[in-house]
Amino acid sequence: MATKKELTEQALIGKYMNYVMENEHFPSSIYKFCKEEKIKEEDFYKFFGSFDTLKKGIWKAFHTQTISLLHKNKDFENYTNKNKLLSYYFTMFEMLTLNRSYVLFVLKEHDMMLKNLEQLKGLRKHFKDFTAQLVENANEQKNLKILKQPKGVFSEAAWFQFMFLLRFWVKDDSPAFEKTDAAIEKSVNTAFDVFDNTPLESIVDFGKFLWKEQMA
């Protein structure tokens, strides 16, 4: 006799995303969602305490899968920081493109206003940890303290850059999102050129400016 396949976090996320896209609205309650998807409510709570935490978990999963794919390339660890960040962006936006219908639906609910961006909190933490590690690895190779860069400021600047690119991708209607690819390459190349010659605090201000321009 075949046994029922045990529910996993990834499977639960898939069921939720499919539900949202097929019904074009969010489920009204965990009870009704579980009933329709034929899963036990207690199994839902093994992974997420609410729909809000599930939404955050989806963005965290995008990041986790992106990092996993990057590390499958044995040469990734030898990349420069610029190429590591480029690889991250290209891979992440490929991941988002595979799930574009869902991502656009959840981001356009409130036109990417602050209330809607609450779901990105988990991603923000993991993204900043990733970019901070890039700086930390680079700092380890520098003997003089004055040459070392503050990883917190760098990661914050990178987050503003990611938000700018996300907003750009949402509006991009070019074939294969080629304009987003160009924006990724240009923004990363420009950022690293400026990092070498400008205080990082100025980069954060520049990132905020780009974000506000996209929000206008």
C-alpha positions, 0 to 999 in steps of 0.5 A, a space after each residue: 500500500 502506497 503511503 502518503 508523501 510527507 509534506 515538506 516546506 518546499 511543497 507547502 510553498 508550491 501549494 500556496 503559490 499555485 493557490 494564489 495564482 489559480 484563484 487570483 487572490 490570497 486564501 482567506 484562512 489557513 483552515 480553508 487553505 489546508 482543507 482545499 489543498 488536502 493537508 493537515 492544518 497541524 502540518 502547515 504550522 510545522 513550517 509557518 505560523 501564519 501566511 505572513 511568515 509563509 510569504 517571507 519564507 518564499 522570498 527566503 527560498 528564492 535566496 537560498 536556491 540562488 545561493 545553492 545554484 551559485 555554489 554548484 559552480 566549483 569556480 564561484 569561490 574564486 570569482 572577484 566580489 564584483 563577479 560574485 554579486 553579478 552572478 547572484 543578481 543574474 541567478 536571482 532574477 532568473 529565479 524570479 522570472 521563473 515565478 514572475 506571475 506570482 512575484 508580480 501579483 504579490 508586489 503589485 498588491 500595494 504597488 510595492 509600498 512599504 506595507 507590501 515590502 514587509 514580506 522582503 524582511 527575511 530576504 533583506 537579512 540574508 541578502 545583507 549577510 551574503 554581501 557583508 561576507 563579500 566585504 569581510 573576505 576582501 578585508 581579510 586580504 588587506 593589511 592596513 585597517 584604513 584600506 578595509 571597508 565597513 561591511 554594514 555600509 556596503 551591504 546596506 548600499 547593495 540592498 538599495 541596489 537590489 531594490 532598484 533592480 527589482 523595481 526595474 525588473 517589475 516594469 521591464 517588458 523587453 524580450 527575455 528581460 534583456 533590459 534588466 540584464 543590462 541594468 544589472 551589469 551597468 549598476 554593478 560595474 558602476 557601483 564597484 567603480 565608485 566603491 574604489 573612489 568614493 566613501 561608502 556613505 555616499 553610495 548609500 545616499 546614491 542607492 536611496 536616490 535611485 530607489 526614490 526615482 523608481 518609486 516616483 
